[in-house]
Amino acid sequence: MDRSGNQNLTALAAELPEDIARLVAAGNFALAEKIIERRLAKELPTMLRERLLLEQEILAQLPQQYPYRWAEAAAEMRQVFRDFRDEELDVFLEEGAFEWIYLEGQIRIKDDFIANLIKTREELADRVLDRALIQGKWDNFKMLDQIIETMETAGSVRCRFRIRSTIALHEDKMRPAKRIQVQLPLPIEYAQVKAFRLLSCEPEGAKLAPAQCAQRTICFETAYREGQTFSVEYEFETEARYWDWRAAMECAERTDGAAAASGAGMRDYLSQQLPHIRFTPYLEALTAEIIGAETDALKKAKKIYDYITTHVMYSFVRSYFTIPQQVTFTATNLKGDCGLQALLFITLCRIAQVPARWQSGLYANPLTIGCHDWAQFYVEPYGWLFADCSFGGAAYRAGDMKRWDFFFGNLEPYRLPAACEYQGAFCFPKHYLRHDPYDNQMGEVEYEDMGLLHGVDFNTKHEVLELRVTV
């Protein structure tokens, strides 16, 4: 299988041949792989060849993410939830409450389906036997409400972070003396980030990407030593300013609307970006239905935010690489995680002629640290503003209207942006296809003769060593 990093991801915009698509949908991956191999032995249009090569990699990755057979999933549910009945699993499947695929004639359920149900189904959360599984969610909401209150009162909040990130290979992928490349994410020095300082890295001698690289990393290239780990420690500061969008809308009404910028500098943020940010007839119709006759850019963005946060259910999904049409997936299934909701917001804004772009990295606070994605949109005269549809949707489902309002236009200061472009390039090129060719959160690893996958071949650990909040 060719996992070359030079593969053309835009080829995912092409449809699979019908017979192969039928086999994939039916879960007959083995036969689909055989047919793909036969097709690749023939002369094919370039984009179709690239699409089939990408499908081979998708088929190799999918089964690892769906380990549970039906009976196994039901047994897991009985261990976690009080008075769980097996027929409830049928209802959750019918409601689209968790991810599943067909694999060799059987339904297979995603590895994190229980966490997904706890996160999105309040009636189940109330029945969790181990209350520690849900306490973190409410602690996080309480912390967010407190920092939002502080921002609204003080006008802005600053955070000083010290972070350590470490990559460790699984034992079966340790190959002493073999040349290895490891890249770990770093904060981009722009927008809300300043005063970045590299404190240490192990092993020494790593290369640091430029301060404003679209997907910033630190890159280690060395001969691997048995049991070796790769780590970086750094500090930086963020500043989050409170922005009152209600007052801005009142001002816009008095001045006949806040127009979105449309000059040459905004062209990229109003354009399609294959394979995912596509202006399809369905998405164009959805945008028109959401914004109606509205012409004010700020109000159009708010209508789009309101629609996503009230109509798109949060859902953990399989790895992004294995979803060929991500925005269409979210807009038709009406579910998706933070990144898919951000991409949908960006796409609908662009269709509505509101410039929008990606921002992602880590959500790091006094309680936890983890991967997260969100969006920015541009409205004159206010500049680049934030929108976090997944945090907004969680607030809406919890009935917290103040927090729901906040995440349109605002972010709290607990963010480490390591990517400002979706599908952006690394400054230090890779030979093999990235584990995540779109985002930059868990790092990338490859030997000279093979690429490695996060979770399968290596693990990444992010730690908050110090966090100071100041007004």
VEXMAR-729674 format. One line per 8 residues: number of its first residue (from 1); for each residue z, x, y of C-alpha. Coordinates in pm, whole numbers, m for minus. Layout:
<atoms>
NUM	Z/X/Y  ...
</atoms>
This chain:
<atoms>
1	0/0/0  m96/133/343  199/111/583  24/312/853  176/269/1196  m177/241/1333  m232/m102/1187  m358/m356/1439
9	m89/m624/1475  m325/m845/1672  m499/m907/1340  m211/m1144/1257  m385/m1389/1491  m657/m1424/1226  m618/m1688/957  m583/m1583/595
17	m866/m1682/359  m787/m2029/226  m735/m1932/m139  m492/m1656/m48  m306/m1883/196  m268/m2148/m78  m121/m1894/m320  121/m1757/m61
25	241/m2107/29  287/m2185/m341  488/m1867/m392  242/m1703/m629  267/m1367/m458  151/m1168/m762  m185/m1345/m784  m225/m1338/m406
33	m175/m961/m416  m439/m922/m689  m693/m1122/m492  m618/m925/m175  m676/m599/m363  m1013/m727/m488  m1115/m832/m136  m1014/m499/10
41	m1246/m324/m238  m1538/m500/m70  m1699/m458/269  m1511/m684/512  m1502/m752/885  m1257/m506/1042  m1008/m767/1164  m1003/m946/828
49	m936/m617/649  m650/m545/887  m511/m897/834  m512/m853/455  m340/m514/480  m69/m669/692  m31/m955/446  32/m707/167
57	329/m572/360  455/m924/436  441/m1016/66  634/m700/m22  913/m777/226  960/m1153/185  1128/m1173/m161  1408/m938/m52
65	1511/m1187/217  1534/m1493/m11  1770/m1404/m299  1929/m1743/m378  1797/m1983/m637  1895/m2347/m585  2191/m2354/m826  2317/m2023/m690
73	2303/m2153/m333  2495/m2469/m427  2761/m2258/m600  2798/m2045/m287  2839/m2358/m75  3120/m2485/m299  3303/m2155/m247  3281/m2178/134
81	3311/m2549/223  3576/m2802/136  3461/m3096/m80  3098/m2979/m84  2863/m3196/m290  2544/m3053/m436  2334/m3337/m295  2424/m3221/56
89	2203/m2918/1  1905/m3153/m48  1978/m3319/287  2002/m2985/467  1667/m2880/322  1508/m3207/436  1652/m3152/784  1517/m2796/799
97	1871/m2663/839  1803/m2333/660  1508/m2112/570  1348/m2119/224  1024/m2030/50  858/m2095/m283  861/m1789/m507  708/m1795/m854
105	746/m2172/m881  1103/m2199/m753  1266/m2267/m418  1439/m1952/m294  1689/m1971/m7  1745/m1713/264  2028/m1463/237  2214/m1581/551
113	2178/m1957/499  2553/m2021/494  2608/m1837/823  2323/m2041/967  2482/m2369/860  2821/m2270/998  2662/m2174/1329  2457/m2490/1376
121	2631/m2773/1190  2964/m2871/1342  3044/m3110/1058  3025/m2819/816  3215/m2579/1041  3510/m2820/1029  3510/m2789/648  3507/m2409/623
129	3786/m2296/391  3823/m1953/552  3884/m2025/921  3814/m1663/1008  3445/m1740/951  3433/m1964/1258  3703/m1821/1483  3469/m1562/1632
137	3232/m1830/1758  3503/m2006/1962  3651/m1679/2083  3308/m1582/2213  3265/m1916/2394  3607/m1877/2558  3526/m1523/2669  3190/m1633/2814
145	3354/m1918/3006  3603/m1674/3155  3345/m1418/3267  3123/m1691/3412  3417/m1819/3614  3482/m1466/3742  3115/m1418/3836  3101/m1748/4021
153	3419/m1664/4214  3351/m1296/4289  2971/m1312/4315  2913/m1026/4071  3076/m837/3784  3022/m482/3659  3078/m340/3313  3107/23/3210
161	3019/83/2845  3058/369/2602  2852/302/2290  2794/489/1964  2508/410/1727  2470/561/1380  2204/546/1110  2289/626/747
169	2039/629/461  2106/454/133  2177/696/m148  1847/634/m327  1655/728/m11  1832/1059/49  1572/1335/1  1722/1675/88
177	1495/1923/267  1229/1657/336  1115/1620/696  1249/1299/849  1211/1120/1180  1492/889/1300  1489/688/1623  1784/498/1769
185	1769/255/2065  1896/347/2412  1936/136/2727  1642/134/2969  1749/237/3318  1619/m61/3515  1711/m419/3608  2086/m458/3546
193	2140/m105/3403  2233/208/3595  2434/531/3565  2322/605/3208  2459/930/3065  2397/1082/2724  2728/1212/2591  2637/1356/2252
201	2404/1330/1956  2425/1447/1597  2233/1645/1488  2178/1821/1818  1837/1883/1969  1708/1525/1968  1441/1416/2216  1528/1157/2481
209	1264/902/2589  1201/855/2962  1449/637/3151  1205/343/3182  1018/364/2851  925/9/2746  1122/52/2422  1354/343/2478
217	1483/560/2194  1636/895/2111  1433/1072/1843  1560/1310/1573  1309/1516/1376  1455/1750/1119  1482/1842/752  1714/1592/589
225	2050/1712/451  2230/1535/167  2459/1265/309  2346/1330/665  2389/1062/933  2221/1039/1273  2423/927/1572  2414/905/1950
233	2694/839/2197  2628/738/2557  2765/548/2854  2608/325/3118  2689/53/3367  2560/m301/3409  2591/m533/3705  2555/m910/3676
241	2516/m1109/3999  2582/m1481/4007  2282/m1686/4121  2310/m2053/4217  1983/m2211/4107  2086/m2553/4235  2110/m2419/4592  1779/m2239/4539
249	1611/m2562/4434  1744/m2741/4741  1606/m2459/4955  1272/m2480/4773  1251/m2851/4849  1303/m2780/5219  1034/m2510/5217  777/m2696/5002
257	856/m2505/4686  910/m2148/4566  575/m2011/4455  542/m1779/4160  390/m1440/4235  32/m1416/4113  m92/m1077/4235  m224/m789/4029
265	128/m669/3952  204/m999/3778  m115/m1026/3576  41/m895/3254  325/m1144/3284  84/m1438/3310  m142/m1335/3022  m167/m1389/2651
273	m44/m1112/2422  m179/m1139/2070  m82/m1211/1805  209/m1428/1922  189/m1515/2291  m121/m1734/2264  m230/m2022/2483  m325/m2260/2202
281	m425/m2623/2265  m93/m2737/2117  114/m2509/2340  m89/m2601/2646  m37/m2971/2569  335/m2912/2512  365/m2731/2846  186/m3012/3028
289	415/m3267/2863  727/m3073/2963  644/m2996/3327  444/m3310/3409  324/m3311/3769  575/m3049/3883  422/m2773/4098  732/m2577/4204
297	766/m2262/3994  1145/m2265/3975  1154/m2628/3868  883/m2570/3608  1088/m2288/3456  1399/m2509/3455  1214/m2791/3278  1097/m2546/3011
305	1450/m2407/2969  1592/m2760/2941  1336/m2857/2679  1398/m2554/2457  1777/m2569/2480  1787/m2941/2397  1503/m2965/2142  1487/m2631/1956
313	1771/m2577/1709  1904/m2226/1667  1818/m2091/1324  1834/m1750/1161  1485/m1661/1040  1321/m1402/822  1217/m1069/974  979/m1120/1264
321	707/m912/1104  677/m1170/824  609/m1457/1070  240/m1424/1164  246/m1686/1445  594/m1669/1594  559/m1892/1900  369/m2158/1707
329	634/m2137/1433  908/m2212/1686  719/m2481/1875  618/m2675/1563  932/m2632/1350  1150/m2683/1661  1386/m2410/1545  1424/m2037/1576
337	1664/m1759/1665  1724/m1595/2003  1402/m1392/2005  1176/m1675/1895  1327/m1904/2158  1277/m1633/2422  913/m1589/2317  855/m1964/2337
345	1007/m1972/2686  788/m1678/2795  473/m1834/2655  528/m2179/2807  617/m2023/3143  298/m1817/3142  91/m2123/3058  263/m2297/3351
353	170/m1999/3574  526/m1871/3605  539/m1495/3530  772/m1422/3238  863/m1121/3027  1081/m998/2744  1420/m829/2751  1626/m744/2445
361	1868/m502/2290  2237/m551/2220  2498/m806/2320  2813/m596/2352  3146/m738/2462  3519/m683/2399  3494/m882/2074  3173/m772/1906
369	2836/m601/1931  2509/m723/1785  2137/m766/1833  2015/m1015/2090  1697/m1116/2276  1642/m1312/2599  1382/m1362/2872  1312/m1305/3239
377	1095/m1507/3474  977/m1435/3828  995/m1669/4125  946/m1577/4489  1152/m1504/4693  1425/m1452/4432  1252/m1194/4211  1317/m1153/3838
385	1567/m1403/3701  1713/m1445/3352  1694/m1717/3090  1887/m1710/2762  1774/m2017/2572  1978/m1950/2259  2306/m1910/2449  2209/m2211/2659
393	2133/m2417/2350  2468/m2327/2194  2642/m2439/2513  2449/m2765/2517  2536/m2841/2153  2903/m2765/2229  2896/m3001/2527  2965/m2722/2779
401	2732/m2816/3065  2857/m2544/3298  2769/m2270/3050  2438/m2446/2976  2352/m2438/3348  2462/m2076/3382  2217/m1926/3133  1923/m2049/3338
409	1883/m1782/3605  2191/m1582/3506  2330/m1348/3243  2684/m1225/3193  2721/m844/3210  2756/m781/2834  2394/m672/2779  2225/m349/2674
417	1849/m386/2729  1661/m143/2505  1323/m318/2530  1144/m469/2828  815/m543/2650  763/m736/2330  558/m528/2087  599/m232/2322
425	519/119/2208  772/391/2139  738/704/2350  766/911/2030  495/784/1792  553/697/1430  307/747/1148  416/447/940
433	450/82/1032  779/21/1208  1051/m175/1032  1038/m401/1338  704/m352/1512  800/m588/1796  1157/m509/1900  1394/m212/1926
441	1751/m280/1814  1833/m122/1478  1629/196/1493  1346/332/1281  1332/590/1001  1044/757/818  971/1058/603  638/1238/623
449	508/1036/328  681/696/365  842/456/609  1187/308/547  1317/m45/600  1644/m137/767  1888/m303/528  1684/m197/228
457	1668/179/279  1906/249/568  2179/82/773  2258/97/1144  2605/67/1295  2663/1/1667  3014/46/1807  3169/m32/2146
465	3400/264/2206  3501/159/2557  3427/m134/2787  3568/m171/3139  3507/m481/3352  3534/m458/3729  3465/m703/4011
</atoms>
